[in-house]
Amino acid sequence: MLLHKSGRLKNWYQKKQRRLRFLLIFCMMLGASLLYGHYFPGEKNDNVKSEVANSISQNPPALQDEKSSFIEKVIVKEELTGTIKRGDSLSSLLGDYFNAQEIYRLAKECEKTFPVRDICAGQPYCILFEDGSFKCLTYEIDDDDQLLISFENEQFGIVKEGIAYQVEQSAIKGTIASSLFLTVSQLNEGPGLAFRLADIFAWDIDFVRDLRQDDSFRVLIEKRYRDGVFAGYGRLLAAEFINQGEVYRAALFSENGQEAYYDSDGRSLKKAFLKAPLSYSRISSGYSNRRLHPVLNVWRPHRAIDYAAPVGTPIKAVANGVVTQRSYDKSNGNKVRLRHANQYETTYIHLSRFGRSIRVGKKVTQGQVIGYVGATGLATGPHLDYRVFKNGRPINPLKIERIPSAPLPKQSLPEFKLLVHEYFNFLDRETLSSARNIK
């Protein structure tokens, strides 16, 4: 009995000691905590707040949302570029992305902006896709304009806009050795420059008959670049051509929104008739009342000028007019006849093919391409048979009186004169600088 009691007392004593030790440890920990809070107030909370603040500043909820939405909205873009081939149409370009009804609707909607039937072989195009779906077609109409066709919300957007270029003004000069075309080529310039010069002075200089060795020219022209690569010529701002000692000058000027070329005194270079319907060719047979026909071998009048030129050389209307004949026969081959003002008519014979949209009743403008040199009909080789009639009677095309167009109005002359002064001063400086570099 005594043993049993002593065991119970021992157990109670041990439990009490354990409780005292636990209470002592708890009091020590509590005291340490209170001391830490007294000497380092708010540090822990501040650290926590700082970490939270940094986290928020580095990754704000709004930005996190934007980032996540941006990641969700990543768009894969692809481009398909190419060049229009003969026979290509809107259907062949877009038939994989739209059905026949949609393409028909698109063609109708394009009619006012740019008729898609006028898409030409050789012109570049680009189709843009987003996530595998059609987004936009860009077709370059010419060197100046492009057609943009977009598709969004089941609707087509159709816009015609200018092509963006980087433009630099360049001064070019040359001396004729044999032909204008060859001289321009030797200057490492494109044929477009030669055509431009020939067009500007076409009313005063016949580049077939009038050109002489040592004739010279100077040109101020815009050169256009795309992504640093030369992309053709822009506006020809001013030019000077010395032909057989006579100086011809031209300056581009805009009057009432219409750009045209004028001489140094403000007189229009444009005349009623061009000197020739071709820019580059030679006269193979002149106007005559008696000539031996090269095919029929009989003597007959040849009241025309024959211009020998390669097949496909463009033929231009020498004056504004209306197409009165577009025909083919065994003698003349392909033939176009135009009616002009003041009872003049002109004919163009032996064409390889007709110009675009040339049909009876169609109005044409001076310089418009009406056909191309060929050898159809009774012809020994490719050439143009060019004839002029006055009141129904044939006249020598080389003797047509070229009546000048109206000059600039007096109120526009001061501005024009200032522009001419700037253009040719620039050409003078460039010519002098070039001469010094040669020395």
PEFEN-V885373 format. One record per pair of residues at least 6 apart in sequence whose ideal C-beta (glycine too) atoms are under 6 Angstrom apart, sorted by the first residue. I is the first residue (numbers start at 1). J is the second residue. Records with the same first field share a line. If there is no record, write none. Layout:
# PEFEN-V885373
I=J, J
This chain:
# PEFEN-V885373
75=130, 131
76=131
77=130
78=129
79=126, 128
80=127
81=126
83=124
84=119, 121, 123
85=121
86=121
90=103, 107, 116
91=103
97=134
106=156
107=116
109=156, 158
110=116, 158
113=158, 160
114=147, 160
123=140
124=140
125=139
126=138
127=137
128=135, 136
129=135
134=151
136=150
137=149
138=146, 148
139=147
140=146
141=147
143=232
145=160, 162
146=163
147=160
148=159
149=158
150=157
165=224
166=225
167=222, 224, 234
168=223
169=222
170=221, 223
171=220, 427, 430
172=219
173=218
174=183, 187, 217
175=216
176=183, 215
177=183
180=194, 207
181=194, 280
184=193, 194
192=233
195=279
196=236
198=207, 279
200=239, 250, 261
201=241, 248
202=274
203=269, 271
204=248
205=243
206=275, 276
208=276, 281, 282
210=243
212=244
215=242, 243
216=242
217=241
218=240, 427
219=239
220=237, 238, 423, 427
221=233, 236
222=234, 235
224=231, 232, 234
225=231
237=252, 423
238=251, 423
239=250
240=249
241=248
249=263, 264
250=261, 269
251=262, 420, 423
252=259, 261
253=262, 416
255=412
261=269
262=268
264=420
266=407, 408, 413, 416
267=407
268=405
270=405
271=402, 404
272=319, 403
273=318, 319, 400, 402
274=318
277=315, 316, 318, 386
278=307, 309
281=307, 308, 309
282=308
284=306, 308, 383
285=306
287=305, 396
288=302
289=301
290=299
291=302
292=299
293=300
294=380
295=378
303=394
304=385, 386, 387
305=386, 397
306=383, 385
307=383, 384
308=383
309=373
311=352, 373, 374, 382
312=372
313=373
314=369
315=348, 370, 371, 384
316=367, 369
317=338, 364, 368, 370
318=346
319=340, 366
320=365, 366
321=338, 339, 340, 364
322=339, 363
323=358, 360, 362
324=337, 339
325=337
326=336, 358, 359, 360
327=335
328=334
331=377, 378
332=349, 377
333=350, 376, 377
334=351, 376
335=349
336=348, 370, 371
337=347
338=346
339=345
343=391
344=390
345=389
346=388
347=387
348=371
349=385
350=374, 376, 377, 379, 385
351=371, 374
352=372, 374
353=372
354=371
355=369, 370, 371
358=370
373=382, 384
374=382
375=381, 382
386=397
388=395, 397
408=416
